[in-house]
Each structure stands twice: as structure tokens, then as C-alpha cells.
């Protein structure tokens, strides 16, 4: 996990996760985050591009 933000709206937290491939992302989603009783639901968004990214 690269970043964690407490946000307003319909969800409470936004995590930025970088995975090497889709299999690694699925492992994180189902075997790490998905087994926590405090996490009732997970929604995944995939960035298709970053027109402006000042982190690099």
C-alpha cells in the first residue's frame, strides 16, 4: 500500500495500492484486505492514465 486517505462521501478511506500484476492485486484484495472484519466492502478503481502526477 502506497497511500491511505480518510475521505468524505460514500466511502471512508481511499487506498492507493501498487501491484506488479492483476494476480498480485487480487491477492491483496481477497487475501489481505478482504478478510478483515472491519472492511465490509471493497471497490476497485484502475487508473488508465495520469495527465498530471507530481509524485514522480
PDBQT receptor file of N, H, CA, C and O in Angstrom, charges set to zero:
ATOM      1  N   UNK A   1       0.845  -1.164   0.000  1.00  0.00    +0.000 N 
ATOM      2  CA  UNK A   1       0.000   0.000   0.000  1.00  0.00    +0.000 C 
ATOM      3  C   UNK A   1       0.894   1.232   0.000  1.00  0.00    +0.000 C 
ATOM      4  O   UNK A   1       1.833   1.340   0.788  1.00  0.00    +0.000 OA
ATOM      5  N   UNK A   2       0.579   2.162  -0.908  1.00  0.00    +0.000 N 
ATOM      6  H   UNK A   2      -0.184   2.074  -1.548  1.00  0.00    +0.000 HD
ATOM      7  CA  UNK A   2       1.393   3.367  -1.042  1.00  0.00    +0.000 C 
ATOM      8  C   UNK A   2       0.828   4.552  -0.276  1.00  0.00    +0.000 C 
ATOM      9  O   UNK A   2       1.583   5.345   0.287  1.00  0.00    +0.000 OA
ATOM     10  N   UNK A   3      -0.505   4.678  -0.249  1.00  0.00    +0.000 N 
ATOM     11  H   UNK A   3      -1.118   4.033  -0.706  1.00  0.00    +0.000 HD
ATOM     12  CA  UNK A   3      -1.128   5.813   0.415  1.00  0.00    +0.000 C 
ATOM     13  C   UNK A   3      -2.444   5.380   1.048  1.00  0.00    +0.000 C 
ATOM     14  O   UNK A   3      -3.080   4.427   0.599  1.00  0.00    +0.000 OA
ATOM     15  N   UNK A   4      -2.845   6.095   2.100  1.00  0.00    +0.000 N 
ATOM     16  H   UNK A   4      -2.329   6.869   2.466  1.00  0.00    +0.000 HD
ATOM     17  CA  UNK A   4      -4.146   5.878   2.735  1.00  0.00    +0.000 C 
ATOM     18  C   UNK A   4      -4.702   7.248   3.102  1.00  0.00    +0.000 C 
ATOM     19  O   UNK A   4      -4.034   8.044   3.762  1.00  0.00    +0.000 OA
ATOM     20  N   UNK A   5      -5.941   7.516   2.664  1.00  0.00    +0.000 N 
ATOM     21  H   UNK A   5      -6.483   6.869   2.128  1.00  0.00    +0.000 HD
ATOM     22  CA  UNK A   5      -6.570   8.807   2.915  1.00  0.00    +0.000 C 
ATOM     23  C   UNK A   5      -7.940   8.583   3.556  1.00  0.00    +0.000 C 
ATOM     24  O   UNK A   5      -8.701   7.725   3.108  1.00  0.00    +0.000 OA
ATOM     25  N   UNK A   6      -8.253   9.344   4.593  1.00  0.00    +0.000 N 
ATOM     26  H   UNK A   6      -7.635  10.040   4.956  1.00  0.00    +0.000 HD
ATOM     27  CA  UNK A   6      -9.590   9.366   5.175  1.00  0.00    +0.000 C 
ATOM     28  C   UNK A   6     -10.347  10.451   4.422  1.00  0.00    +0.000 C 
ATOM     29  O   UNK A   6      -9.960  11.619   4.451  1.00  0.00    +0.000 OA
ATOM     30  N   UNK A   7     -11.437  10.062   3.742  1.00  0.00    +0.000 N 
ATOM     31  H   UNK A   7     -11.752   9.113   3.718  1.00  0.00    +0.000 HD
ATOM     32  CA  UNK A   7     -12.141  10.986   2.867  1.00  0.00    +0.000 C 
ATOM     33  C   UNK A   7     -13.616  11.080   3.236  1.00  0.00    +0.000 C 
ATOM     34  O   UNK A   7     -14.127  10.275   4.015  1.00  0.00    +0.000 OA
ATOM     35  N   UNK A   8     -14.289  12.071   2.666  1.00  0.00    +0.000 N 
ATOM     36  H   UNK A   8     -13.874  12.724   2.033  1.00  0.00    +0.000 HD
ATOM     37  CA  UNK A   8     -15.723  12.226   2.872  1.00  0.00    +0.000 C 
ATOM     38  C   UNK A   8     -16.465  11.604   1.699  1.00  0.00    +0.000 C 
ATOM     39  O   UNK A   8     -15.885  11.361   0.641  1.00  0.00    +0.000 OA
ATOM     40  N   UNK A   9     -17.733  11.353   1.895  1.00  0.00    +0.000 N 
ATOM     41  H   UNK A   9     -18.204  11.550   2.754  1.00  0.00    +0.000 HD
ATOM     42  CA  UNK A   9     -18.550  10.783   0.830  1.00  0.00    +0.000 C 
ATOM     43  C   UNK A   9     -19.083   9.419   1.221  1.00  0.00    +0.000 C 
ATOM     44  O   UNK A   9     -19.255   9.125   2.404  1.00  0.00    +0.000 OA
ATOM     45  N   UNK A  10     -19.342   8.593   0.230  1.00  0.00    +0.000 N 
ATOM     46  H   UNK A  10     -19.203   8.831  -0.731  1.00  0.00    +0.000 HD
ATOM     47  CA  UNK A  10     -19.944   7.286   0.482  1.00  0.00    +0.000 C 
ATOM     48  C   UNK A  10     -18.956   6.260   1.022  1.00  0.00    +0.000 C 
ATOM     49  O   UNK A  10     -19.367   5.219   1.534  1.00  0.00    +0.000 OA
ATOM     50  N   UNK A  11     -17.675   6.535   0.917  1.00  0.00    +0.000 N 
ATOM     51  H   UNK A  11     -17.341   7.381   0.502  1.00  0.00    +0.000 HD
ATOM     52  CA  UNK A  11     -16.645   5.652   1.472  1.00  0.00    +0.000 C 
ATOM     53  C   UNK A  11     -15.832   6.430   2.499  1.00  0.00    +0.000 C 
ATOM     54  O   UNK A  11     -15.806   7.661   2.466  1.00  0.00    +0.000 OA
ATOM     55  N   UNK A  12     -15.171   5.727   3.407  1.00  0.00    +0.000 N 
ATOM     56  H   UNK A  12     -15.192   4.727   3.434  1.00  0.00    +0.000 HD
ATOM     57  CA  UNK A  12     -14.403   6.391   4.464  1.00  0.00    +0.000 C 
ATOM     58  C   UNK A  12     -12.923   6.508   4.161  1.00  0.00    +0.000 C 
ATOM     59  O   UNK A  12     -12.267   7.455   4.595  1.00  0.00    +0.000 OA
ATOM     60  N   UNK A  13     -12.394   5.542   3.414  1.00  0.00    +0.000 N 
ATOM     61  H   UNK A  13     -12.926   4.772   3.062  1.00  0.00    +0.000 HD
ATOM     62  CA  UNK A  13     -10.957   5.542   3.156  1.00  0.00    +0.000 C 
ATOM     63  C   UNK A  13     -10.679   5.291   1.687  1.00  0.00    +0.000 C 
ATOM     64  O   UNK A  13     -11.408   4.567   1.008  1.00  0.00    +0.000 OA
ATOM     65  N   UNK A  14      -9.609   5.905   1.216  1.00  0.00    +0.000 N 
ATOM     66  H   UNK A  14      -9.017   6.492   1.767  1.00  0.00    +0.000 HD
ATOM     67  CA  UNK A  14      -9.117   5.692  -0.134  1.00  0.00    +0.000 C 
ATOM     68  C   UNK A  14      -7.686   5.196  -0.013  1.00  0.00    +0.000 C 
ATOM     69  O   UNK A  14      -6.832   5.878   0.553  1.00  0.00    +0.000 OA
ATOM     70  N   UNK A  15      -7.428   4.014  -0.542  1.00  0.00    +0.000 N 
ATOM     71  H   UNK A  15      -8.122   3.460  -1.001  1.00  0.00    +0.000 HD
ATOM     72  CA  UNK A  15      -6.082   3.440  -0.511  1.00  0.00    +0.000 C 
ATOM     73  C   UNK A  15      -5.503   3.479  -1.916  1.00  0.00    +0.000 C 
ATOM     74  O   UNK A  15      -6.202   3.205  -2.892  1.00  0.00    +0.000 OA
ATOM     75  N   UNK A  16      -4.242   3.815  -2.013  1.00  0.00    +0.000 N 
ATOM     76  H   UNK A  16      -3.674   4.037  -1.220  1.00  0.00    +0.000 HD
ATOM     77  CA  UNK A  16      -3.526   3.703  -3.281  1.00  0.00    +0.000 C 
ATOM     78  C   UNK A  16      -2.598   2.508  -3.151  1.00  0.00    +0.000 C 
ATOM     79  O   UNK A  16      -1.658   2.504  -2.357  1.00  0.00    +0.000 OA
ATOM     80  N   UNK A  17      -2.888   1.503  -3.950  1.00  0.00    +0.000 N 
ATOM     81  H   UNK A  17      -3.652   1.506  -4.596  1.00  0.00    +0.000 HD
ATOM     82  CA  UNK A  17      -2.121   0.260  -3.905  1.00  0.00    +0.000 C 
ATOM     83  C   UNK A  17      -1.465   0.060  -5.260  1.00  0.00    +0.000 C 
ATOM     84  O   UNK A  17      -2.115   0.208  -6.294  1.00  0.00    +0.000 OA
ATOM     85  N   UNK A  18      -0.198  -0.271  -5.259  1.00  0.00    +0.000 N 
ATOM     86  H   UNK A  18       0.330  -0.392  -4.419  1.00  0.00    +0.000 HD
ATOM     87  CA  UNK A  18       0.502  -0.616  -6.491  1.00  0.00    +0.000 C 
ATOM     88  C   UNK A  18       0.808  -2.104  -6.461  1.00  0.00    +0.000 C 
ATOM     89  O   UNK A  18       1.400  -2.610  -5.508  1.00  0.00    +0.000 OA
ATOM     90  N   UNK A  19       0.402  -2.791  -7.504  1.00  0.00    +0.000 N 
ATOM     91  H   UNK A  19      -0.079  -2.380  -8.279  1.00  0.00    +0.000 HD
ATOM     92  CA  UNK A  19       0.641  -4.231  -7.600  1.00  0.00    +0.000 C 
ATOM     93  C   UNK A  19       1.431  -4.520  -8.872  1.00  0.00    +0.000 C 
ATOM     94  O   UNK A  19       1.345  -3.781  -9.853  1.00  0.00    +0.000 OA
ATOM     95  N   UNK A  20       2.195  -5.595  -8.841  1.00  0.00    +0.000 N 
ATOM     96  H   UNK A  20       2.266  -6.195  -8.044  1.00  0.00    +0.000 HD
ATOM     97  CA  UNK A  20       3.017  -5.942 -10.001  1.00  0.00    +0.000 C 
ATOM     98  C   UNK A  20       2.174  -6.424 -11.170  1.00  0.00    +0.000 C 
ATOM     99  O   UNK A  20       2.550  -6.237 -12.327  1.00  0.00    +0.000 OA
ATOM    100  N   UNK A  21       1.034  -7.046 -10.874  1.00  0.00    +0.000 N 
ATOM    101  H   UNK A  21       0.729  -7.198  -9.934  1.00  0.00    +0.000 HD
ATOM    102  CA  UNK A  21       0.146  -7.542 -11.922  1.00  0.00    +0.000 C 
ATOM    103  C   UNK A  21      -1.246  -7.765 -11.325  1.00  0.00    +0.000 C 
ATOM    104  O   UNK A  21      -1.454  -7.529 -10.135  1.00  0.00    +0.000 OA
ATOM    105  N   UNK A  22      -2.182  -8.210 -12.135  1.00  0.00    +0.000 N 
ATOM    106  H   UNK A  22      -2.013  -8.401 -13.102  1.00  0.00    +0.000 HD
ATOM    107  CA  UNK A  22      -3.551  -8.415 -11.657  1.00  0.00    +0.000 C 
ATOM    108  C   UNK A  22      -3.648  -9.529 -10.621  1.00  0.00    +0.000 C 
ATOM    109  O   UNK A  22      -4.488  -9.466  -9.723  1.00  0.00    +0.000 OA
ATOM    110  N   UNK A  23      -2.805 -10.541 -10.736  1.00  0.00    +0.000 N 
ATOM    111  H   UNK A  23      -2.123 -10.592 -11.465  1.00  0.00    +0.000 HD
ATOM    112  CA  UNK A  23      -2.818 -11.621  -9.738  1.00  0.00    +0.000 C 
ATOM    113  C   UNK A  23      -2.404 -11.100  -8.367  1.00  0.00    +0.000 C 
ATOM    114  O   UNK A  23      -2.993 -11.479  -7.355  1.00  0.00    +0.000 OA
ATOM    115  N   UNK A  24      -1.403 -10.240  -8.326  1.00  0.00    +0.000 N 
ATOM    116  H   UNK A  24      -0.924  -9.932  -9.148  1.00  0.00    +0.000 HD
ATOM    117  CA  UNK A  24      -0.969  -9.653  -7.058  1.00  0.00    +0.000 C 
ATOM    118  C   UNK A  24      -2.050  -8.737  -6.495  1.00  0.00    +0.000 C 
ATOM    119  O   UNK A  24      -2.258  -8.698  -5.282  1.00  0.00    +0.000 OA
ATOM    120  N   UNK A  25      -2.740  -8.002  -7.363  1.00  0.00    +0.000 N 
ATOM    121  H   UNK A  25      -2.571  -8.033  -8.348  1.00  0.00    +0.000 HD
ATOM    122  CA  UNK A  25      -3.839  -7.148  -6.920  1.00  0.00    +0.000 C 
ATOM    123  C   UNK A  25      -4.970  -7.993  -6.348  1.00  0.00    +0.000 C 
ATOM    124  O   UNK A  25      -5.551  -7.638  -5.323  1.00  0.00    +0.000 OA
ATOM    125  N   UNK A  26      -5.286  -9.097  -6.995  1.00  0.00    +0.000 N 
ATOM    126  H   UNK A  26      -4.815  -9.386  -7.828  1.00  0.00    +0.000 HD
ATOM    127  CA  UNK A  26      -6.343  -9.991  -6.499  1.00  0.00    +0.000 C 
ATOM    128  C   UNK A  26      -5.964 -10.563  -5.137  1.00  0.00    +0.000 C 
ATOM    129  O   UNK A  26      -6.814 -10.662  -4.252  1.00  0.00    +0.000 OA
ATOM    130  N   UNK A  27      -4.708 -10.937  -4.958  1.00  0.00    +0.000 N 
ATOM    131  H   UNK A  27      -4.017 -10.856  -5.677  1.00  0.00    +0.000 HD
ATOM    132  CA  UNK A  27      -4.242 -11.448  -3.662  1.00  0.00    +0.000 C 
ATOM    133  C   UNK A  27      -4.445 -10.396  -2.577  1.00  0.00    +0.000 C 
ATOM    134  O   UNK A  27      -4.972 -10.706  -1.508  1.00  0.00    +0.000 OA
ATOM    135  N   UNK A  28      -4.034  -9.160  -2.836  1.00  0.00    +0.000 N 
ATOM    136  H   UNK A  28      -3.605  -8.909  -3.704  1.00  0.00    +0.000 HD
ATOM    137  CA  UNK A  28      -4.207  -8.071  -1.873  1.00  0.00    +0.000 C 
ATOM    138  C   UNK A  28      -5.689  -7.878  -1.556  1.00  0.00    +0.000 C 
ATOM    139  O   UNK A  28      -6.075  -7.738  -0.395  1.00  0.00    +0.000 OA
ATOM    140  N   UNK A  29      -6.511  -7.873  -2.605  1.00  0.00    +0.000 N 
ATOM    141  H   UNK A  29      -6.197  -7.986  -3.548  1.00  0.00    +0.000 HD
ATOM    142  CA  UNK A  29      -7.948  -7.615  -2.486  1.00  0.00    +0.000 C 
ATOM    143  C   UNK A  29      -8.648  -8.709  -1.682  1.00  0.00    +0.000 C 
ATOM    144  O   UNK A  29      -9.433  -8.404  -0.785  1.00  0.00    +0.000 OA
ATOM    145  N   UNK A  30      -8.374  -9.982  -1.990  1.00  0.00    +0.000 N 
ATOM    146  H   UNK A  30      -7.736 -10.230  -2.719  1.00  0.00    +0.000 HD
ATOM    147  CA  UNK A  30      -9.129 -11.076  -1.374  1.00  0.00    +0.000 C 
ATOM    148  C   UNK A  30      -8.470 -11.660  -0.126  1.00  0.00    +0.000 C 
ATOM    149  O   UNK A  30      -9.166 -12.006   0.828  1.00  0.00    +0.000 OA
ATOM    150  N   UNK A  31      -7.161 -11.775  -0.117  1.00  0.00    +0.000 N 
ATOM    151  H   UNK A  31      -6.595 -11.494  -0.893  1.00  0.00    +0.000 HD
ATOM    152  CA  UNK A  31      -6.484 -12.481   0.978  1.00  0.00    +0.000 C 
ATOM    153  C   UNK A  31      -5.923 -11.578   2.067  1.00  0.00    +0.000 C 
ATOM    154  O   UNK A  31      -5.617 -12.050   3.162  1.00  0.00    +0.000 OA
ATOM    155  N   UNK A  32      -5.785 -10.293   1.783  1.00  0.00    +0.000 N 
ATOM    156  H   UNK A  32      -6.034  -9.910   0.894  1.00  0.00    +0.000 HD
ATOM    157  CA  UNK A  32      -5.239  -9.375   2.780  1.00  0.00    +0.000 C 
ATOM    158  C   UNK A  32      -6.328  -8.435   3.288  1.00  0.00    +0.000 C 
ATOM    159  O   UNK A  32      -6.718  -8.498   4.454  1.00  0.00    +0.000 OA
ATOM    160  N   UNK A  33      -6.809  -7.576   2.418  1.00  0.00    +0.000 N 
ATOM    161  H   UNK A  33      -6.492  -7.525   1.471  1.00  0.00    +0.000 HD
ATOM    162  CA  UNK A  33      -7.812  -6.588   2.825  1.00  0.00    +0.000 C 
ATOM    163  C   UNK A  33      -9.196  -7.212   3.005  1.00  0.00    +0.000 C 
ATOM    164  O   UNK A  33      -9.917  -6.861   3.939  1.00  0.00    +0.000 OA
ATOM    165  N   UNK A  34      -9.562  -8.120   2.131  1.00  0.00    +0.000 N 
ATOM    166  H   UNK A  34      -8.976  -8.405   1.373  1.00  0.00    +0.000 HD
ATOM    167  CA  UNK A  34     -10.901  -8.695   2.141  1.00  0.00    +0.000 C 
ATOM    168  C   UNK A  34     -11.232  -9.572   3.328  1.00  0.00    +0.000 C 
ATOM    169  O   UNK A  34     -12.408  -9.837   3.579  1.00  0.00    +0.000 OA
ATOM    170  N   UNK A  35     -10.239 -10.032   4.067  1.00  0.00    +0.000 N 
ATOM    171  H   UNK A  35      -9.284  -9.818   3.863  1.00  0.00    +0.000 HD
ATOM    172  CA  UNK A  35     -10.514 -10.901   5.220  1.00  0.00    +0.000 C 
ATOM    173  C   UNK A  35     -10.665 -10.130   6.522  1.00  0.00    +0.000 C 
ATOM    174  O   UNK A  35     -10.986 -10.716   7.555  1.00  0.00    +0.000 OA
ATOM    175  N   UNK A  36     -10.438  -8.824   6.483  1.00  0.00    +0.000 N 
ATOM    176  H   UNK A  36     -10.177  -8.348   5.644  1.00  0.00    +0.000 HD
ATOM    177  CA  UNK A  36     -10.557  -8.025   7.697  1.00  0.00    +0.000 C 
ATOM    178  C   UNK A  36     -12.028  -7.783   8.039  1.00  0.00    +0.000 C 
ATOM    179  O   UNK A  36     -12.790  -7.333   7.184  1.00  0.00    +0.000 OA
ATOM    180  N   UNK A  37     -12.437  -8.074   9.272  1.00  0.00    +0.000 N 
ATOM    181  H   UNK A  37     -11.818  -8.440   9.967  1.00  0.00    +0.000 HD
ATOM    182  CA  UNK A  37     -13.844  -7.878   9.632  1.00  0.00    +0.000 C 
ATOM    183  C   UNK A  37     -14.266  -6.410   9.615  1.00  0.00    +0.000 C 
ATOM    184  O   UNK A  37     -15.457  -6.117   9.515  1.00  0.00    +0.000 OA
ATOM    185  N   UNK A  38     -13.316  -5.488   9.710  1.00  0.00    +0.000 N 
ATOM    186  H   UNK A  38     -12.349  -5.726   9.790  1.00  0.00    +0.000 HD
ATOM    187  CA  UNK A  38     -13.622  -4.061   9.690  1.00  0.00    +0.000 C 
ATOM    188  C   UNK A  38     -13.907  -3.538   8.280  1.00  0.00    +0.000 C 
ATOM    189  O   UNK A  38     -14.344  -2.398   8.120  1.00  0.00    +0.000 OA
ATOM    190  N   UNK A  39     -13.665  -4.356   7.269  1.00  0.00    +0.000 N 
ATOM    191  H   UNK A  39     -13.311  -5.282   7.399  1.00  0.00    +0.000 HD
ATOM    192  CA  UNK A  39     -13.839  -3.929   5.877  1.00  0.00    +0.000 C 
ATOM    193  C   UNK A  39     -15.082  -4.608   5.304  1.00  0.00    +0.000 C 
ATOM    194  O   UNK A  39     -15.011  -5.754   4.862  1.00  0.00    +0.000 OA
ATOM    195  N   UNK A  40     -16.231  -3.903   5.310  1.00  0.00    +0.000 N 
ATOM    196  H   UNK A  40     -16.288  -2.971   5.669  1.00  0.00    +0.000 HD
ATOM    197  CA  UNK A  40     -17.467  -4.529   4.841  1.00  0.00    +0.000 C 
ATOM    198  C   UNK A  40     -17.564  -4.632   3.316  1.00  0.00    +0.000 C 
ATOM    199  O   UNK A  40     -18.275  -5.496   2.803  1.00  0.00    +0.000 OA
ATOM    200  N   UNK A  41     -16.861  -3.762   2.587  1.00  0.00    +0.000 N 
ATOM    201  H   UNK A  41     -16.283  -3.060   3.004  1.00  0.00    +0.000 HD
ATOM    202  CA  UNK A  41     -16.934  -3.778   1.126  1.00  0.00    +0.000 C 
ATOM    203  C   UNK A  41     -15.674  -3.147   0.548  1.00  0.00    +0.000 C 
ATOM    204  O   UNK A  41     -15.036  -2.300   1.173  1.00  0.00    +0.000 OA
ATOM    205  N   UNK A  42     -15.335  -3.579  -0.657  1.00  0.00    +0.000 N 
ATOM    206  H   UNK A  42     -15.853  -4.267  -1.165  1.00  0.00    +0.000 HD
ATOM    207  CA  UNK A  42     -14.161  -3.053  -1.354  1.00  0.00    +0.000 C 
ATOM    208  C   UNK A  42     -14.587  -2.690  -2.769  1.00  0.00    +0.000 C 
ATOM    209  O   UNK A  42     -15.250  -3.475  -3.447  1.00  0.00    +0.000 OA
ATOM    210  N   UNK A  43     -14.203  -1.497  -3.208  1.00  0.00    +0.000 N 
ATOM    211  H   UNK A  43     -13.665  -0.860  -2.656  1.00  0.00    +0.000 HD
ATOM    212  CA  UNK A  43     -14.428  -1.075  -4.583  1.00  0.00    +0.000 C 
ATOM    213  C   UNK A  43     -13.071  -0.761  -5.187  1.00  0.00    +0.000 C 
ATOM    214  O   UNK A  43     -12.266  -0.049  -4.587  1.00  0.00    +0.000 OA
ATOM    215  N   UNK A  44     -12.819  -1.291  -6.370  1.00  0.00    +0.000 N 
ATOM    216  H   UNK A  44     -13.472  -1.869  -6.858  1.00  0.00    +0.000 HD
ATOM    217  CA  UNK A  44     -11.531  -1.100  -7.024  1.00  0.00    +0.000 C 
ATOM    218  C   UNK A  44     -11.686  -0.181  -8.227  1.00  0.00    +0.000 C 
ATOM    219  O   UNK A  44     -12.604  -0.335  -9.032  1.00  0.00    +0.000 OA
ATOM    220  N   UNK A  45     -10.773   0.776  -8.334  1.00  0.00    +0.000 N 
ATOM    221  H   UNK A  45     -10.027   0.902  -7.680  1.00  0.00    +0.000 HD
ATOM    222  CA  UNK A  45     -10.678   1.647  -9.496  1.00  0.00    +0.000 C 
ATOM    223  C   UNK A  45      -9.270   1.482 -10.062  1.00  0.00    +0.000 C 
ATOM    224  O   UNK A  45      -8.296   1.455  -9.309  1.00  0.00    +0.000 OA
ATOM    225  N   UNK A  46      -9.162   1.373 -11.353  1.00  0.00    +0.000 N 
ATOM    226  H   UNK A  46      -9.953   1.394 -11.965  1.00  0.00    +0.000 HD
ATOM    227  CA  UNK A  46      -7.864   1.218 -12.014  1.00  0.00    +0.000 C 
ATOM    228  C   UNK A  46      -7.566   2.500 -12.785  1.00  0.00    +0.000 C 
ATOM    229  O   UNK A  46      -8.370   2.937 -13.608  1.00  0.00    +0.000 OA
ATOM    230  N   UNK A  47      -6.420   3.091 -12.519  1.00  0.00    +0.000 N 
ATOM    231  H   UNK A  47      -5.767   2.736 -11.851  1.00  0.00    +0.000 HD
ATOM    232  CA  UNK A  47      -6.005   4.299 -13.237  1.00  0.00    +0.000 C 
ATOM    233  C   UNK A  47      -5.554   3.919 -14.635  1.00  0.00    +0.000 C 
ATOM    234  O   UNK A  47      -4.657   3.093 -14.804  1.00  0.00    +0.000 OA
ATOM    235  N   UNK A  48      -6.170   4.517 -15.624  1.00  0.00    +0.000 N 
ATOM    236  H   UNK A  48      -6.899   5.188 -15.487  1.00  0.00    +0.000 HD
ATOM    237  CA  UNK A  48      -5.810   4.241 -17.009  1.00  0.00    +0.000 C 
ATOM    238  C   UNK A  48      -4.742   5.203 -17.513  1.00  0.00    +0.000 C 
ATOM    239  O   UNK A  48      -4.093   4.944 -18.527  1.00  0.00    +0.000 OA
ATOM    240  N   UNK A  49      -4.564   6.300 -16.809  1.00  0.00    +0.000 N 
ATOM    241  H   UNK A  49      -5.091   6.509 -15.985  1.00  0.00    +0.000 HD
ATOM    242  CA  UNK A  49      -3.547   7.267 -17.186  1.00  0.00    +0.000 C 
ATOM    243  C   UNK A  49      -3.511   8.372 -16.141  1.00  0.00    +0.000 C 
ATOM    244  O   UNK A  49      -4.450   8.533 -15.362  1.00  0.00    +0.000 OA
ATOM    245  N   UNK A  50      -2.438   9.119 -16.129  1.00  0.00    +0.000 N 
ATOM    246  H   UNK A  50      -1.675   8.988 -16.762  1.00  0.00    +0.000 HD
ATOM    247  CA  UNK A  50      -2.279  10.217 -15.165  1.00  0.00    +0.000 C 
ATOM    248  C   UNK A  50      -1.789  11.455 -15.906  1.00  0.00    +0.000 C 
ATOM    249  O   UNK A  50      -0.583  11.627 -16.085  1.00  0.00    +0.000 OA
ATOM    250  N   UNK A  51      -2.712  12.325 -16.343  1.00  0.00    +0.000 N 
ATOM    251  H   UNK A  51      -3.691  12.185 -16.198  1.00  0.00    +0.000 HD
ATOM    252  CA  UNK A  51      -2.299  13.512 -17.069  1.00  0.00    +0.000 C 
ATOM    253  C   UNK A  51      -1.386  14.430 -16.257  1.00  0.00    +0.000 C 
ATOM    254  O   UNK A  51      -0.553  15.140 -16.820  1.00  0.00    +0.000 OA
ATOM    255  N   UNK A  52      -1.544  14.414 -14.943  1.00  0.00    +0.000 N 
ATOM    256  H   UNK A  52      -2.220  13.837 -14.485  1.00  0.00    +0.000 HD
ATOM    257  CA  UNK A  52      -0.670  15.215 -14.082  1.00  0.00    +0.000 C 
ATOM    258  C   UNK A  52      -0.384  14.397 -12.841  1.00  0.00    +0.000 C 
ATOM    259  O   UNK A  52      -1.303  14.030 -12.110  1.00  0.00    +0.000 OA
ATOM    260  N   UNK A  53       0.877  14.112 -12.600  1.00  0.00    +0.000 N 
ATOM    261  H   UNK A  53       1.624  14.411 -13.195  1.00  0.00    +0.000 HD
ATOM    262  CA  UNK A  53       1.290  13.353 -11.417  1.00  0.00    +0.000 C 
ATOM    263  C   UNK A  53       2.600  13.959 -10.933  1.00  0.00    +0.000 C 
ATOM    264  O   UNK A  53       3.643  13.768 -11.557  1.00  0.00    +0.000 OA
ATOM    265  N   UNK A  54       2.549  14.686  -9.824  1.00  0.00    +0.000 N 
ATOM    266  H   UNK A  54       1.701  14.841  -9.317  1.00  0.00    +0.000 HD
ATOM    267  CA  UNK A  54       3.739  15.362  -9.313  1.00  0.00    +0.000 C 
ATOM    268  C   UNK A  54       4.496  14.514  -8.306  1.00  0.00    +0.000 C 
ATOM    269  O   UNK A  54       5.480  14.978  -7.730  1.00  0.00    +0.000 OA
ATOM    270  N   UNK A  55       4.056  13.278  -8.078  1.00  0.00    +0.000 N 
ATOM    271  H   UNK A  55       3.256  12.901  -8.546  1.00  0.00    +0.000 HD
ATOM    272  CA  UNK A  55       4.736  12.402  -7.110  1.00  0.00    +0.000 C 
ATOM    273  C   UNK A  55       6.046  11.863  -7.641  1.00  0.00    +0.000 C 
ATOM    274  O   UNK A  55       6.930  11.534  -6.850  1.00  0.00    +0.000 OA
ATOM    275  N   UNK A  56       6.205  11.760  -8.936  1.00  0.00    +0.000 N 
ATOM    276  H   UNK A  56       5.487  12.027  -9.579  1.00  0.00    +0.000 HD
ATOM    277  CA  UNK A  56       7.414  11.156  -9.529  1.00  0.00    +0.000 C 
ATOM    278  C   UNK A  56       8.586  12.110  -9.504  1.00  0.00    +0.000 C 
ATOM    279  O   UNK A  56       9.674  11.762  -9.961  1.00  0.00    +0.000 OA
TER     280      UNK A  56
